[in-house]
Amino acid sequence: MDFFHASPNSPIPHAQPRVLEVRQLAKRYGRREAVAGISFSVHRHEIVGLLGPNGAGKTTTINMLLGVLAGDGGEIRIDGLDLKRQRSQALGRTNFAAIYAPLPGNLSVRQNLRLFGMLYDVPALETRIGELLEQFELQTLAETKCGLLSSGEQTRVSLAKAMLNQPRLLLLDEPTASLDPAKAHELRQLIRGIATEHDTGILWTSHNMQEVEAVCDRVLFLSRGRILLEGDPRQLPRAHGYENLDALFIGLAGEGLQEARP
Ligand SMILES: Nc1ncnc2c1ncn2[C@@H]1O[C@H](COP(=O)(O)OP(=O)(O)OP(=O)(O)O)[C@@H](O)[C@H]1O
């Protein structure tokens, strides 16, 4: 099966403007090509899953999109703004939530939202904080220190923080990891709502293929720094002779490993 020729002209799922355009993005660590010249985009109201086995280059890609890691080549445009030349404007339209980036535990929910709101220069900050506390059902926890919250509550606060600046591009790294199935389901609905109701596009990494099938409009399969395959997670498995996304993932990871062998 030929997994290595993802169409460069995959159909655009809808005619919304692009919130993220990545062209020929590359990053090397010594002789290791962690990201090998990838190109993709994310549109408004779209949730795109960035999938791939351990070491595929997902975190390296996200770190370059966040501007915390310099690439060796390529171009990143966020809401039309070049990340290299218009860095602060581009990053002002981006936000991020990940379990490995918890908010300071000694600050209350409100203090954290205030701190990050000031960093993002959010106008009418107290009003915005009030809206977010309501939207993410955090009113009763507003004065509680974040370090005392449950995983599910902390995830909701991280998402509220990530929506402070009403980002055009929202990066979510395994947002439901560590949540029980009921809480994970609630959170997926909440995130789906963000993509539908706001002018936001979401890039979502996850190792949970059922979740990806349920939430993502489109997926990109990354392996050894390259995009192997791209498309609708509900159609891709059958199109390649697999029963579901889990089986396709295992097939792709295997093909990637075979290609890696001398
Ligand atoms: N700072 C670094 N120095 C050297 N090599 C690195 C560094 N960071 C990442 N790598 C290598 O780059 C490759 C891609 O790593 P990356 O963390 O982006 O993968 P990933 O897809 O996020 O994996 P996972 O699913 O395990 O988090 C791996 O081979 C990794 O060992």
The ligand as a Tripos MOL2 file, in Angstrom:
@<TRIPOS>MOLECULE
LIG
   31    33     1     0     0
SMALL
NO_CHARGES

@<TRIPOS>ATOM
      1 N1         16.0820   19.0010   21.8100 N.pl3     1 LIG1
      2 C1         16.2720   17.9150   21.0540 C.ar      1 LIG1
      3 N2         17.5110   17.4880   20.7450 N.ar      1 LIG1
      4 C2         17.7140   16.4220   19.9530 C.ar      1 LIG1
      5 N3         16.7120   15.6930   19.3980 N.ar      1 LIG1
      6 C3         15.4520   16.0640   19.6720 C.ar      1 LIG1
      7 C4         15.1690   17.1890   20.5140 C.ar      1 LIG1
      8 N4         13.8060   17.3190   20.5890 N.ar      1 LIG1
      9 C5         13.2880   16.3200   19.8370 C.ar      1 LIG1
     10 N5         14.2690   15.5670   19.2910 N.ar      1 LIG1
     11 C6         14.0860   14.4270   18.3870 C.3       1 LIG1
     12 O1         13.2690   14.8590   17.3100 O.3       1 LIG1
     13 C7         12.3520   13.8260   16.9420 C.3       1 LIG1
     14 C8         10.9180   14.3610   17.0280 C.3       1 LIG1
     15 O2         10.5800   14.5580   18.3880 O.3       1 LIG1
     16 P1          9.1650   15.1460   18.8630 P.3       1 LIG1
     17 O3          9.2600   15.3690   20.3530 O.co2     1 LIG1
     18 O4          8.8200   16.3150   18.0270 O.co2     1 LIG1
     19 O5          8.1760   13.9450   18.5400 O.3       1 LIG1
     20 P2          6.6310   13.7530   18.9330 P.3       1 LIG1
     21 O6          5.9250   13.3820   17.6850 O.co2     1 LIG1
     22 O7          6.1260   14.9350   19.6750 O.co2     1 LIG1
     23 O8          6.6940   12.4870   19.8960 O.3       1 LIG1
     24 P3          5.7470   12.0670   21.1640 P.3       1 LIG1
     25 O9          4.4590   11.5740   20.6190 O.co2     1 LIG1
     26 O10         6.5550   10.9770   21.7990 O.co2     1 LIG1
     27 O11         5.6270   13.2730   22.0560 O.co2     1 LIG1
     28 C9         12.6300   12.6470   17.8720 C.3       1 LIG1
     29 O12        13.4990   11.7700   17.2110 O.3       1 LIG1
     30 C10        13.3310   13.2910   19.0470 C.3       1 LIG1
     31 O13        14.2130   12.3700   19.6700 O.3       1 LIG1
@<TRIPOS>BOND
     1     1     2 1
     2     2     3 ar
     3     2     7 ar
     4     3     4 ar
     5     4     5 ar
     6     5     6 ar
     7     6     7 ar
     8     6    10 ar
     9     7     8 ar
    10     8     9 ar
    11     9    10 ar
    12    10    11 1
    13    11    12 1
    14    11    30 1
    15    12    13 1
    16    13    14 1
    17    13    28 1
    18    14    15 1
    19    15    16 1
    20    16    17 2
    21    16    18 1
    22    16    19 1
    23    19    20 1
    24    20    21 2
    25    20    22 1
    26    20    23 1
    27    23    24 1
    28    24    25 2
    29    24    26 1
    30    24    27 1
    31    28    29 1
    32    28    30 1
    33    30    31 1
@<TRIPOS>SUBSTRUCTURE
     1 LIG1         1 GROUP 0 **** ****
